[in-house]
C-alpha cells in the first residue's frame, strides 16, 4: 500500500474547474486503485453534497490545521504533517507545492492547469500575477514531475519557465461519470420544469468573464435569422462582464432569449443532454472540461481553434476564431439546419470523448506516481 498526499484546498472549497479536476481525479483513484491510502490536506473543509464522498469514505484521510496555523500552513506547515503521516508522494493539484519537500525527502508531482496570466496579464491584478508566477515557477522547478492538462499548457511551461520537456507529462482530465450516463426523457423533462427552461435551447456553462467570451456568443445570436434564434441558457456567475452582456442584449432587443440561471451539479448532465448546441468559444483555456462533458452528453460543440480547445473538442466540433462572432453564427446555422451534419458531430464527438474516460487517464496518473517512486 502506497501513501499519497494531496493538496485538497480546491477539492473542498472550489466548485468549478479546479475543484472538479481534484474531485474527479481522487474519486477515480479510489475507485480504480482502492488498495492505496489517500491523504487529503486542506486549510478548511467545506461540507457539501459534492464533497460528501471525501468526508465519509474510508478511502480518504482528512487533515486540516487549527485556525492559527491556516495562513502559512499550506506553504510551510504542511511539510511536517506529511512527514508525520509518512507520505511517500505529494500531488499539488492546483499549480503549486509546499516549500521544502525535496529536503524532507518527499517526492512530488504538480498539476499545471494553465498559464493564462502570462498570456493575458490584463486579466489579472499585478499582485495576483506576481504571486502566481512565483508559486508556479517554484513548483515547476522543484517537482519531480509536472502534469500538464494539455499539450498547449506543456508548451507554455517549456516556453515561460524553461522546463525540460521530459519532465512534463500531458495527462488529460476526465469528467464526472454522471455526464456519461444517459438520462431518461422523463427525468430531463422534470429538470427542465424545475428550472423553468424551454424544450429547445443552446447552452453555455462557465464563469461569465471576458476570457470565456459570452459576449461573442450573444453577438453571434444577433446575426442569426429570426427563425433560428432559439433561447440560450447560461449557467454561471459573473459581475462586470455579465453587465456588458446584459447591456448588449437590451440594446439588441434579445433579453428574453437569454436565460441566466444556477443549477445543482446533479442536474447538469440532463441539461447538457437536452441542449441543441453547447457553445464554448473561449479565448484561452488550460483544457476546457465542459467541452468533454458536452461530447459525452451527445451534444454538438462550437468552441475555439485556439489554446488547448482543439485538443478537448476534437476534429468533429465546429471550431472558430473567438474574435469573429460571425463564425459562431455560421456554426449555429449549420448545426440547426443540417440534420445529417448534426448527427455526424454527435456520433464522432462521442467517439472522440472515449479517450477521456476515467479509467484510462487515472491509469496514466498512477503509472506516473509509480515511476517517480521507482516502482515501474
C-alpha positions, 0 to 999 in steps of 0.5 A: 500500500502506497501513501499519497498526499494531496493538496485538497484546498480546491477539492473542498472549497472550489466548485468549478474547474479546479475543484472538479479536476481534484474531485474527479481525479481522487474519486477515480483513484479510489475507485480504480486503485482502492488498495492505496491510502489517500491523504487529503490536506486542506486549510478548511473543509467545506461540507457539501453534497459534492464533497460528501464522498471525501468526508465519509469514505474510508478511502480518504484521510482528512487533515486540516490545521487549527485556525492559527496555523491556516495562513502559512500552513499550506506553504510551510506547515504542511511539510511536517504533517506529511512527514508525520503521516509518512507520505511517500508522494505529494500531488499539488493539484492546483499549480503549486507545492509546499516549500521544502519537500525535496529536503524532507525527502518527499517526492512530488508531482504538480498539476499545471492547469494553465498559464493564462496570466502570462498570456493575458496579464490584463486579466489579472491584478499585478499582485495576483500575477506576481504571486502566481508566477512565483508559486508556479515557477517554484513548483515547476522547478522543484517537482519531480514531475509536472502534469500538464492538462494539455499539450498547449499548457506543456508548451507554455511551461517549456516556453515561460519557465524553461522546463525540460520537456521530459519532465512534463507529462500531458495527462488529460482530465476526465469528467464526472461519470454522471455526464456519461450516463444517459438520462431518461426523457422523463427525468430531463423533462422534470429538470427542465420544469424545475428550472423553468427552461424551454424544450429547445435551447443552446447552452453555455456553462462557465464563469461569465468573464471576458476570457470565456467570451459570452459576449461573442456568443450573444453577438453571434445570436444577433446575426442569426435569422429570426427563425433560428434564434432559439433561447440560450441558457447560461449557467454561471456567475459573473459581475462586470462582464455579465453587465456588458452582456446584459447591456448588449442584449437590451440594446439588441432587443434579445433579453428574453432569449437569454436565460441566466440561471444556477443549477445543482451539479446533479442536474447538469448532465440532463441539461447538457443532454437536452441542449441543441448546441453547447457553445464554448468559444473561449479565448484561452483555456488550460483544457476546457472540461465542459467541452468533454462533458458536452461530447459525452452528453451527445451534444454538438460543440462550437468552441475555439481553434485556439489554446488547448480547445482543439485538443478537448473538442476534437476534429468533429466540433465546429471550431472558430476564431473567438474574435469573429462572432460571425463564425459562431453564427455560421456554426449555429446555422449549420448545426440547426439546419443540417440534420445529417451534419448534426448527427455526424458531430454527435456520433464522432464527438462521442467517439472522440470523448472515449479517450477521456474516460476515467479509467484510462487517464487515472491509469496514466496518473498512477503509472506516473506516481509509480515511476517517480517512486521507482516502482515501474 
